[in-house]
């Protein structure tokens, strides 16, 4: 579950529709109201069952921040911030977050298209940046640094269970 919220709340445009976003203060109030519904031992689980994820706060200052999300399905999503120029920046472990916040679902089984012998998974982050930049949203700015990935075929890391001589499955970087 996700709650659409901005610092002050109010109407926001999303794919030609208008959504009514809650304010950050309203979300904190909802989380507090859910605290009484917590069925667990308070010593073991002291927080609300409506948890406000750490991604919503700067890991250094703990100040609230505005994350954005591109969501394709329940298991295909990426969270990101906008830098001072309005360019999307993925939430990355050790850079601006406590963990990487993009899914590998639908991509994780594929070999690195730029170097199939490499275990480097950075190409998946680059695919997500391309998806975010190509989305029809107000936050699309900046250039697509690795747009070549979109045209590069990638291969399945696992051979299908088939008769001898079966070849690896050819796939595209985009779902």
C-alpha positions in Angstrom: 0.0 0.0 0.0 1.2 3.5 -0.7 -0.2 6.9 0.3 0.2 9.8 -2.1 1.5 12.7 0.0 3.3 16.0 -0.5 4.6 18.4 2.1 1.4 20.5 2.0 -1.0 18.1 0.4 -3.7 19.1 -2.1 -4.4 18.2 -5.7 -1.7 16.9 -8.0 -1.8 15.8 -11.6 -1.0 12.2 -12.5 -1.4 10.8 -16.0 -4.2 13.2 -17.0 -6.1 12.7 -13.7 -6.2 14.7 -10.5 -5.3 13.0 -7.2 -5.9 14.5 -3.8 -2.6 14.1 -1.9 -2.5 14.1 1.8 0.0 16.4 3.6 2.9 14.9 5.5 1.3 16.0 8.7 -1.9 14.2 7.8 0.0 11.0 7.1 1.8 11.2 10.4 -1.6 11.6 12.1 -3.0 8.5 10.3 0.0 6.5 11.4 -0.5 7.6 15.0 -4.2 6.6 14.8 -3.2 3.1 13.5 -0.9 2.7 16.6 -3.9 1.5 18.7 -4.6 -1.3 16.1 -1.1 -2.8 16.6 -1.8 -6.4 17.7 1.8 -7.2 18.6 3.6 -6.9 21.9 4.6 -3.2 22.2 8.0 -4.1 23.4 8.7 -6.2 20.3 6.9 -3.9 17.8 6.4 -0.5 19.2 5.6 1.4 15.9 2.3 1.7 14.1 1.1 -1.0 11.7 0.9 1.9 9.2 4.6 2.4 9.0 6.1 5.6 7.4 9.1 4.2 5.5 12.6 5.5 6.1 12.8 6.4 2.4 10.7 9.5 3.3 13.5 11.0 5.3 17.0 12.0 4.5 19.3 9.3 6.1 21.8 12.0 7.3 19.5 14.7 8.6 16.3 12.7 9.2 14.4 15.7 7.6 11.3 14.8 5.6 11.9 14.6 1.8 9.7 14.1 -1.2 10.3 10.7 -2.9 8.7 9.9 -6.2 7.8 6.5 -7.6 7.3 5.0 -11.1 5.2 1.9 -10.6 4.5 -0.6 -13.4 3.1 -3.3 -11.2 3.3 -4.5 -7.6 6.8 -6.0 -8.1 8.1 -3.5 -10.8 8.8 -0.1 -9.3 11.5 2.4 -8.7 11.7 5.2 -6.0 13.7 8.3 -6.7 14.3 11.9 -5.8 14.7 15.0 -7.9 17.9 16.9 -7.7 18.2 20.7 -7.7 17.9 20.7 -11.5 14.8 18.4 -11.6 16.7 15.4 -12.8 15.7 12.0 -11.3 18.1 10.4 -8.9 17.5 6.8 -7.8 17.4 6.0 -4.1 20.7 4.2 -3.6 22.3 2.4 -0.6 25.1 4.5 0.9 24.5 7.5 -1.4 21.1 9.0 -0.5 19.3 6.1 1.2 19.7 3.0 3.4 19.0 0.6 0.6 18.6 0.5 -3.2 14.9 1.2 -4.0 14.3 -0.2 -7.5 13.1 -3.7 -8.2 14.9 -6.3 -10.3 11.7 -8.2 -11.0 11.5 -9.0 -14.7 15.2 -8.0 -15.2 17.2 -9.8 -12.4 17.4 -13.1 -14.2 19.0 -11.5 -17.3 22.7 -11.1 -18.0 24.4 -7.7 -18.1 23.8 -6.5 -21.7 27.0 -4.4 -21.7 29.2 -7.2 -20.4 27.5 -10.7 -20.1 30.5 -12.1 -18.2 30.1 -9.4 -15.5 28.0 -9.8 -12.3 27.6 -6.0 -12.2 23.9 -5.2 -11.8 24.2 -1.4 -12.3 22.6 -1.8 -15.8 19.3 -2.5 -14.0 19.5 0.9 -12.3 20.2 2.5 -15.7 17.2 0.8 -17.2 15.0 2.3 -14.4 16.5 5.8 -15.0 15.6 5.4 -18.7 12.0 4.3 -17.8 11.6 7.2 -15.4 13.0 9.8 -17.9 10.7 8.5 -20.7 7.6 8.5 -18.5 5.0 11.2 -19.3 5.3 13.0 -16.0 6.2 16.5 -15.0 9.4 15.3 -13.4 10.9 14.1 -16.7 14.1 16.2 -17.3 17.7 15.4 -17.9 19.2 13.3 -20.6 19.2 9.6 -20.9 22.9 8.8 -20.2 22.6 5.1 -21.2 19.9 5.1 -23.8 21.9 2.6 -25.7 20.7 0.0 -23.2 17.2 0.3 -24.5 18.3 -1.0 -27.9 20.7 -3.6 -26.6 19.4 -7.2 -26.4 20.0 -9.1 -23.2 20.2 -12.8 -22.7 18.6 -15.0 -20.1 21.1 -16.3 -17.5 19.5 -19.7 -17.4 18.9 -22.1 -20.3 15.3 -23.3 -20.6 14.4 -26.9 -19.7 14.2 -28.2 -23.3 15.9 -30.7 -25.5 19.7 -30.5 -25.9 20.8 -27.7 -28.1 18.3 -25.2 -26.8 19.7 -21.7 -26.9 19.4 -18.9 -24.3 16.3 -16.8 -24.5 16.6 -13.4 -26.2 14.8 -10.7 -24.3 14.6 -6.9 -24.3 15.6 -4.6 -21.5 12.1 -3.1 -21.3 9.1 -5.0 -20.1 
